[in-house]
Amino acid sequence: MRSTARVVVIGGGIAGCSALYHLTQEGWTDVMLLERNELTSGTTWHSAAQVTNFGMNQTMVGLKSHSIKLYKELSEDPEYPINYHHADGGIRLANTQAQMDGYRHFASMARGMDVEFEVIDAKECARRHPLLATDNLVGGLWDPMDGDIDPAQLCQALARRARKAGAEVHRNTPVTALIQQADDSWIISTPKGDVHAEIVVNACGYRVNEVGAMMGVHHPVASMEHQYFLTEEIPAIKDAGHRMPLIRCPISDYYSRQEKNGLLVGFYEQDCKTWGMDGIDPNFVNALCPDDLERVTDVLEGAMERMPALAEVGIHTVVNGPITYTIDGAPLVGPIPGKRNAFCIIGLRAGLGEGGGHGWLLAQQIVHGESCYDTWCIDPRRFTGHCNVELTALKAIEDYQNEFRFHFPHEHRPAGRPMKTTPLTPILASEGAEFGVVNGWERMDYIKPSRDFTETHGFRFNETFDVIAEEVRAVQNSVGLTEVNGFNRFEMTGTDVHSFLDRMFCGRVTKKAGRVGLGYMLNHHGMVKSEATIANLPDGRVWYGSAAASEWHDMDWLEAHLEDDENVQIRSLTNEHTILVLAGPKARDVLCTVSRGDWSAQAFPWLSVREAFIGIAPAVVMAVSFSGELAYEIHVPNNQLYGAYLALRSAGEDYDLRLFGSRAVESMRLEKGYLHWKAEIQTEFDPFETGLRRFVKMDKDFVGKAALIERQVSGVQKQLVTLSLKTREAPAHGGASITNAGQVVGTVTSGDWGHRTGLNLAMAYVSPEHALVGAALDVEVIGMNVPATVIATGPYDPENQRVKA
């Protein structure tokens, strides 16, 4: 075993083997894999190994498509072919129209990634899978590329190709210690000696936190026991003349695929069970948990009703083994938060089916710093410090119980709530607030009009439409108040703060005390990395503010670019302060009532910042707006928040002040053309494509400038536009395809009804030739081809008179 390597991957399941192979494909061959036992001796060996194209967003669809393409190539390798049942087809069943709406949306989303799904009715489901009963069945989503693969052969094939490219694979080589050096490289200790590596990758499956502990980190990954059984031979399958499609059933929480001339049937029972919470036996290798079919009786009964042949066949083998879940069900693939030169590819509950794609995207991140897709949906930094063991387990159970039930728009499931709150959370709840969750924070969505008001979640406009309209109307005509908790806030100090920020941002960053500016950071490929407001307090402190979910992401990026001789200190205030937003034409009247000082437009114009008191509560007040109305962000220490809130509520009584929530903000920001991080702001687009040309100053140096210059040669590939849709039935949802003459020409990033403009609005990236104002396009909205027109971005108050009033 060599004593040095550029990258050491720890773990020999599908995650590790895929990462190792793809590193060699990206040109890095001085790489090594260390496995404590034999390859595939963890979860991989007992995987049901289904390979589907279905994903909840385009990144997931793209990485799964890569897996399918790779696996097909491996299966056809004449030197080492592997067993891959490619394109058997698969059906995801549905028993409600709301589920069918979701399938129509996902089919549109996949189409933008050159993946064709088909939405079919119950009769067609039964025709394609003759073992299905159609009772209580509405239809399903057909994936023609669905199939299954031999897990051990797959991993061996990937390892074999990696070895041929120069990689080393060492079995029976457990890692016993990980020590980071002063230059951020790593010493990896094993019984066979130490390895000095530039980069380390945790790919350890259900032992992820054993290795995480060696690095001083905890990963929000928990394991669940998962059972499936293999049946005896089923005559109808033997005589069918073709392989049975795969079935995934959210009605009865089971799946099935053909195994020889029988079925493999797996269960996601409600009475599920976590595994390994108190540690894992070191000798649990190629091992299983005890069978417990009694626990899945209810699910089995439902499966038998859907597939009556199951009631007539014997069980050949029962498998019960651990599979890993993260706090939101999606994997953690990318940089480990707070660590340099450390990555992970973990929490792959569907690892065999999509592991090829995860390793592909991870290798790109390691070698190039970014992948071809925006990978925020699988980025380990999308969660922060609240993700403890108990919360992770509760969310893992919830995700397991809802394995085949996708999230509807605005659906926030109850497990592990409330996790992060402010002193106002119970107060707002008493006012009738309905809450959503943003990075663990309970954030007000809207105020319910009555105690018994409930929302029917789906892809169409619902009962909340008029509720949101009233909140928007109050902000437009009078004054509204809302809480924005969890907003990412860094305090930056030091003599080099402004020169540092000038290098990080692609545009001018205001240095004037008492002023606020908006700016954008690019990655080294010239693509948009982050958006932030920079507020210069009078005493020299700088407040950096960005999206609530970006806390660890932005801190990593900023700290990684600090030079040793720069005098800059960065301290997070995210969990110490909360924002109260006062918005509307009467916002200044309320502020003047509750706070000393001159708050006139002349003394405190738009984009100003000052320290003040709200009643007796100290605060930092910024004249900024995400609604397009006159507005103030009032940043208050959490221990003073309730006092500030009471003062504002009391002062607002004379001005008809009303509470409003984040759903109203979403409607209003679309009317203004304001962007959302990881909706419109993605690493797949540069600032010119994103419509941010005015924020780019090519006469200065900044991170990503050289790459941006190179990109200008070929011109923009996509252009962000605003669309007006001709339907009142449903909004466009992120990922929906935009077509022209039947051809996909773009993708929706976000959409909602604009209550002030009376327009059904969407923001989208489209091909430049379709980006001119007035262009006629079609948007696929839950199966409908809705006519749409490109309009000028920010149709509400385009001259910004109201924010400056």
N, C-alpha and C positions, 0 to 999 in steps of 0.2 A: 504494500500500500504506500502510495506516495505521501510525503509529509507536507505537501503544499497543493493547493488547488485554487482556481479562481472562484468557483462556486462549489459548496457542499450542500447537497440535498439530503435531508434526513427523512427517511421513510420510503419503503419500497412497495407501496400500493399503487393504484392508478394515478394518484396525485403526483407522487414522487417520480414515477416512471415517465409520465407525460411531461413534467417539468424538465427532467433531465434530457429527454429526447429533443424537446423543442429548443432547449438551449443550444444544442449542437446544430439544429437547423438554422439558428440565428447566427451561427459562426463561432460560438464559444465551445471549444472542445476540451479545455482544461477544466473539466467538471467531474464531480464525483458524487455517487449516491451511497449512503450508508443505511443499511437495514439491520435492525436488531436481531431478526430471525431470518426466515426465508422470504423472498418476494411474495407478495399477495397473502401474507399470513394474518393480516388483520381483517377489516371488514370486506376487503376486495374479494376474498376467495368465496364468500357465501352470498355475494350480491346476486340479485335477480337479473341484473345486467341489461336492463331495457334501454334502448337507444332511440330517443324521440327528438323531433325538431321543435316541439312546443316550448315556448318561453313566455314570460310575463312582460318582457321588453325586448327591444331589438338587439341589444347586446347579448342577451341570453340566447336568442334565436341564432345570432351570428356565430357564437362559439359552439352551439350544438350542430349547426350546419358544418362547421369545420370538423367536428368530431366524426360525423357521418362520412364525410369525404375521406378523412384519414383512415377510418376503420375499413372502408371499402377498399382503399388502396392496400392496406395491410392484408386483408383477406385474399387479395388476388396476387400477392407476392409469391412467385413460383418457388423461391428458396425457402420461405417459411410462411405458408398460408395458415390463416386462423379461421375458426368457425364463426361466421357472422351471418345471421339471418337478416339480410338487408331488404328493406322495403316490403315487409309483410303487411304493412299498413296498421293503423291503430285508430280507435274511436274513443273520444272522451264524451261520456254520456251527459245528458241534461234532462231534468224533469220540470224546469220552469222556463218561461220566456226570458226572464232576466238573465239566466245562464246562457241562453242562446244568443242574446244580445252581446254578452261578453265574448262568446266564441266568434261572432261576426266581427267584433272589434279586433280580436287577436289574429283572425285571418287577414284582415286588412293590414295590420301591423307587420305580419310576417311577409306579406306580399312585397313590402318595401325592402325586404332583405332577400328577394328572389326565392322565397319559399312559398309554395302553394298549399294552403289548407282548403278544405271543403266543408261547408256547413250542410249537414244532411238531416232529413227527418227520420222519425222513428222507424218507418217502414224500410227505408234504405239502410238504416243501421242493422236491422234484422236480415236484410238480403245479403249484406256483406259479412255478417257474422251469424250463421244459421243457428248457433246455440243460444242466441239472445231471445228473451221474452220482452214484449214491448209494453207491458202493463206499466202505467204511470211514467211513460217515457215520451219526451217531446222530440228529442233528436240528439245530435251530437256533432263533434268536430272531428273530421277525418284527416289524419296525417299519413300521406302515402309512403313516407320514408321510414315510418316506425319499424323497429325490429329489436333484436337482442343479440348479444355477443358473448363469447366465452371469456370470462374475466381473466383467468390465469394466462391463457394464450395471448390475450391482448397485451398484458403487462410484459410478458416475456418478449413479445415482438418489439415493443417500444424499447426495452432495455437492450435487446440485441442490436437494434439499429443505432442506439446511442453508443454502445461499445464500438461498433464498426467505425463510428465517426471520431473515436478517441476518448470517449468518456470511460470512467471506471465505475464498476458496481461491486460493492463489498457487502456480502451477506454475513449474517451472524456477527455483526459489528455494532453493538449498541453504543450510543453516545452517552457518556457519563458526566460530562461537564461542558459548558459553553462559557468562554471568558472573552469579553470584548477588549481589544487593545486600544491604546491611545490614538492610533490612526484609524480606528473604527473597523479594523479587520477582526477576525475571530480565531481563537484557538478552540478546536473541537477535540475533546479528549475521548479516546476509546480504549478498550483493553489491548488493542493492537498498536497503540501509539497515538500521538497527537497529530492533527492536521491543521495547518495554518491556512485559512481561507479568507479571501477578500469579502465574500458574501456567503451568508447561510440562509437556507430555506427550510422552514418547518412544514413538512408534509406528512405529519404523523398520525393522521386519522383519529381514532378515539384516544390515543395517547398524546394528543396535541398539547395538553396542559402539563404533562410531565416534562416535555421539552421546553414549553413556555416558562415553567418555573426556573429552569436553568438560566433563562435570559432575564428573569425578573419581571415577566409580564403574565397577565391572565387573558386568555382568549374566550370570548363569549360563545363557547361550543359545549354542547351537552349531548350525551348519547341516549338513544331510546332502544329498547328491545323491539325487534320487528320480526314477525312470524310470516312464513309462507309454507305451503305444502305442495307436494307433487302428487298428482293423481295417478291411478292406474290408467290403462289404455281406455280411451273413449271411442267407441265404434264410429260415431259420426265424424270424428276428426280423422280417423284412419281412412274412412271412405270418401272424404271431401274432395280429394284430388288437388288440394291447395292448402297452404298453411293458414291457420286461423289468424285473423288480425288480433292485435293487442287490445285489451279493454281496460279503461280506467273509469271508475264509477264513483262520482261524488254522492250519489244517492245512497249507496250501501257501503261506501268506504272500502272498496276492494279493487284489485287489479288482477288481470290474468293474461297469460301468454301461453303459446303452445310449447310443450316440452316433450319431445319425441311424439308419440301419438296420444299423449294426455295433456293436462294443463298444469302450469304453475300458477297457483292462486295465492296472492298476498293480501294482508289485512292491515287497515289502519283503524284499530278499535278505539272506542271512546275510553274504555277502561285500560288505558295504556300505562306503560311503566318505564321510568328512567333507568339508566344503567351506569354503574361506575361512579356514582356521585361521591362515594367515600373512598375512592381509590380503586385501582385495577390490579388484580393478581399479576405479578410479573410473568407467571407461567401461562397466562391466558393467550395461547398462540394456536392458530388454526382451530379455535375452539368455538363452542356454541353455548347459549344459555339453555336451561331446561325447557322442554316443551311445555306449553300452557295453552292448549286449544280451548279450554273452558273460558279463557279470557276473551276469545274472539267469537263466542257462540252467536251473539246477536248479529255481528257482521257477516258471519258465515250463513246465517239464515237468509239475510238479505241477498247475498250472492247466489244462493240456491234459487231464490225466487226469480232473480234476473237471468240465471243460467240453470234451468231445471236439470240439465244433465249432471250437475254436480251432486244432486241427491241420489243418483243411481250408480255412482262410481266410488271405488275404494281409495283410501289415502295411502300412497306408497312411502313418502318420506316427509318429515316435518323439520323445518329449519327455523331456528330462533336465534338471531344474532344481533349485535349492536350496530346501529347506524347513527351518524352524527348529524346534529342540527345546530344552526346558529340561532341568534335571537330573533331573526326575521325570516329564517328558512333559506335564505340565499347564502352561497359560500362566502368565505373570506379569502380573497385572492389579491395579493399586492403587498405593499410595504407594511411592516409591523409598526404600529403607532409608537412614536417616541424613541425608535431605535434606528441607527444608521446601518446600512448594508445588511438589513435583515428583512426577509420576506416570508410570506406564508401562503399555502394553498391548502385550506382546511375547511371543515364543515361541509363537505361535499356529500349531502345526503343522497344525491342521485349521481354519485361519482363516476360510475362506469359509463353512463350514457353521455355525460357532458365533460368528463375529465380531460379528454383530448383537447377540447377548446379552452378549458381553464389553464392547462399547461402552456398552450400556445400564447394566450394573452399574458400570462405571468412572465414567460421568457422574453417577450417583447418589452415588458416593463423593466426587467432586470438589465437587458442589453441596451435598450434605446431610451429608457426613462419614461416611456409612454407606449401604449399599444394603439393599434389601428382603430379600436373602438373606445369610446368613453366608458371606463370601467367603474364608475362610481357605484353602480348597483351591487358590485361585489367587493368594493374597496374596504379593507379592514378598518379604516378610519371613519367609516360612516357611523360607528358607535363610539361613545366616549365612556368616561369613568363610571357611569351608573350601571354598567352591564355586569353585575355580580353573578355569582354562581346560582343563587336562588332565582333571580329574575330570568336568567338564561334557561333554567330548567322549566319554569312556568311557560315561557314562550315556546320552548321546544315541544312541550306537551300540546299546547294549543295548535302549533303548526302541524304536528303529527295528526291530531284529530281532524284537521281540515286539509289534509294533504292534497286532495283534488278539488277543493273549493277555493277558487281564486278570490282575491280581494276585490270588492266593488269600489268604484270611486268614492272617496270620503268615508270609507269603512275603516274604523279603528277598533280592533278586537280587544276584549276586556282583560285578558290575562296580564298580570303584572302591573296593573294600574290601581291607583296613581303611583308613578315612580318619582318623577321630579315635579315639584310644585312650588308655588310662591305663597306668601301670606294672603294673596288675593284669591287663590284657587277656591277655597270654601265660600268666600264672599260672592264670587261670580257664580258659583254653583247655586247659591241661594237666590240669585237674581234670575235663574233659569238658563244658565249657560250650558250649551252642549260643547263638549271638548273633543278636539283631535289630539294627536300626539306628534310632536316634532322633536326628534332626538331625545325621546324620553320625557319631554316636558308636556304637561297638560296645557294646551293652548286653546283659547276660546274660539270655536268655529262660528257660532251664532247664538242668539238668545231665543230660546223657545217661546212661542207666543202663549203657550199654556203648559201647565204641569204635565199633562198626559200627551203632549205632542210627540210623535215619533216619525222618524224619517224612513222611507222605503228606499233602501240602497239599490242603485242600478245605474245603467248607462244613459238614462233619459232624465230630462228635467222632472223634478218631483215636488213634494210638499214644501220643500224649503225655498222654492223659487220666489214666492211672494214675501217670505220672511226676509230673504236677502235683499229683495228690492226695497223693502221698508228701511232696512239699515242703511243702504246706499243713499236713499232719499234724505234720511236724516243728516248724513254727512254732507251731502250736496247743498242742502238748504239751511242747515242750522249748525249743529256741532255734535260730534261723536267722540266717544272715548273707548279705547281698547288697550289691552295688555299684550305686549309682545315679549314673552319670556324666552330665555335661552339664546337670544341674539348673541352672536359671537363678538366679543369685545376684548381687544388687547390694548393695554397701556404701554406705550413705547417711550422710552427716555434715553438720553445720551446725546452727546455733541454731534454724532454722525447720523442721527435719525433721518433727517431730510435727504441727505446724500444717499443713504441706503434705500429709502423709499423711491427716490428718483431713479435709481438703477433697477429697482424691482418692477416699477410700473411703466407701461409703454407710452404714457402721456405725461403731461405736466401735473405735478402734485403740488397743491397750494401749500406755501410755507408761511402764509400770513396768519398771525395770531388772531383767533376769533372767527376763523373761516373754515368751512367744510368743503371738501371736494370729493368727487367720485372718480375712481380709476380702475384699471384692469391690469392684471399680471398675465404674462404669457409663459408658456413652457418653452423648452429649448427647441421645439419644432415650430414655434411661432403661432401656436394655437392658444386660445383663451383658457387660462388656468383658473383664475379667481377674479371676483369683483369685490371691491371694498370701498367704504367711505373712510376718508381721512379727516379727522377733526383736530384742529390745532387749538388747544386750550391756552388761555392767556399766560399761564405760568411756564409754558414750554413743553408740557406733556402733550403727547399725540395719542389720540384714540383711534384705533383701527377697528372698523366694524364690518362684519360680513355675515353670511347666512348662518342660521343656527346650527346646521349640520356640519359646517365647515371647520369647526373649532380645531380638531386635531390635524386635519388636512392642511389648513393654512399655517398653523404653527410649525409643522414639519417643513413646509416649503420656505417659510421665512428663515427659520433657524439654519436650514441647509445652505442658505446663500449668505449668511453672515460671515464676513471675513475676520480672521483672527485679530487684526489690528483695528477693527471698527468698534467704536464706543456706542453700542446700542444694547439696551436691555428691553426684554419683552416679557410682560407679565399678564396673565389671563385674568380678566375680571368677569368672565362669562357667568360664573355661578354666584357672583356677588351682587350684580345689578340686574334690574329689570326695566324695560321701557314701558312707559305709558304714552300712548299716542293720542294727541288731541287734534282733531281734524274737522275742518268745515269753516264756512265764512265767519262764524262767531267764535272761532277758536281763540283769536286774540283777545276778545272781550272776556272770556273765561280766564285766560292766563293773566290778564291785567288785574282781575278781581282777586286772584289768589297769590300773586307774586309781586314784590316791590320791583321798581325799575321801569325804564322806558322800553316798552315792547312794541313801539310803533314800527311801521314798515321802514322808516328812515333810520331809526336807531338799531333795529334788529331785522335787517332784510333777509330774504331767502338765502340759504346756505351760510347762516351765521351760527355761532356756538358761544354760549357763555355759561358760567356757573351762577346758580341762583337758588332761592328757596321757594318751594311750593308749599305754602303754609309754613310749617316749621321744619319741613323735610328738605335736606340739601339735595340738589339735583344738578345735572348737566343738561342744558336745554339746547336742542339743535333745531333750526328752522329748515327742515327737510320734509319731503312728502313722497309717499309711495301710492297715494290715492289720487293725486292730481288736484287736490283741494289745498287751501291754506292749512298747514299742519305743523305741529311741533312734536319732536321726539323728546320725551322727558325721561332721562336716565336717572334712576333712583336706587340707592342702596336697598337691598331687600329688607333690612331691618327697619327702614323708614317708609317702605312702600305703602303700607296700609294708611298711614297718616297722609301721605301725598294723595292717595286715591280718595279718601274722605274729603279732603280739601277741594279737590277738583269736582267731585260729585255735588258738594254743597254749593260751590260757585256756579256750577252749571244749571242749577235749578231754575234760575232766572232766564236761561237761554235755551230751554227745552233740550238739554243735553241727553243723548241716548247712547247706550252701549252698542258697539258693533264688533263683529268677529272677523276672523281671517278669510272666511268665504266672501264677505263683502269686499275685503281688500283685494282678493284675487280678481274679482270682477272689475274693480276700478283700475287696477294696475294694467290689465289688458287694454282698457280704453285709453290708457296713456302710453302704451307701448313700452312699459318698463319690463325689464328682463328678470327671469328667475334663474338662479344658479342651478345647474344640472337639469334645467328644462331647455331654455334657450342658450344658456352659457355652458358649452360643452367643449371638451378637448378635441373634438372632431372638426372644429371650425375655427378659422382665424378671425381677428377682429374686423376685417373688412367684410367677410361673409356674414358676420354677426351684426352688421350695421353700426359698428363702433368706430368708424373712420375718424370722427371728430375727437376721439380719445387717444389717437395715435399720433405721436410726434416723431417723425423719422429723422429729425435733426439732432436727436439726443441718443445716447447709448442706453440700452435696456436689455434685460434677459429676453432672448428669443428674437432679437432684431435681425441677426444674420439669416436665420431661417425664414423670417417674414419677408425679407428682401428677395430671397430665392422663390418664395411662393408667388410673389407679385408678377413674376415672369409669365406664369401660366394663367394668371387671373383667377377670379373667384370660381369655385366649382359649384357652390350653392349660395343662395342669398336668403337671408331672413326677411320674411314679409308678414304683413297682417292681412287676414282674409275676413270677409263678411259672408256668412253662410245664409242661404235662403231656406231656413227651417226653424220652427219653434219647438220641434219635438225633442231634440237632444243636442247637447254640445258636441263639438269635436273633442276627442280624447288623445292625449299624447301617444304618438306612434301610428296614428291613422294615416293611411296613404292618400296622397293627392294625385289626381290623374288628369291627363289631357288626351283626348281621343283614345281613352282606354289604356294609356301607358302611364306607369308611375313616374311622376316628375318631382315628387317631394314628400315630406313627412311632417305631420303636425307635431309641435312641441307642447302646446297647451291650448286650451280653449274654454270659453265660458260665455254666458250672456252678459252683455254690457247694459246695465240697467239705466244708465244716464243717456246713452246713445240709442238704445232700442235695437242694438245689433247683436247677432250671434257671432262672436268674434273668435278667431283662432290665430295663433302665431305658428309659422311653419318655415322650414327650409325648402326652397324649390330651386329648380334649375334656373340659371340667370335669364334665359330667354323667356321664362314665364313670370318674371319678377316685376314687370312694369305695372304701375298703377293702372287699373282697368282691365288687366288680363282676366279672362274667364277660365275657371278651372272647375273640377269636381272634387269634392272631399267625401271619402267613404266614411259614413257615420252609421255604425251598427247595421251594416248591410245595405244602407241606402246611398246612392250616388247623389249627393247634395250639391247643387250648383253653388259656386262661390266666386267672389270677385276680389282681386287684389286691391286693397285700398291703402291710402296713406297711413303709415304707422302713427298711432296716437291720435285717433279721431276726436277725442274729447279735449277741448280747449287747446288746440295745437300751438297757440302762441304762448302758453304757460302764464296767462294773465292771472288765473285764480291762485296758483301757488305763490305768486308774488304780491298778491293784494295787500 
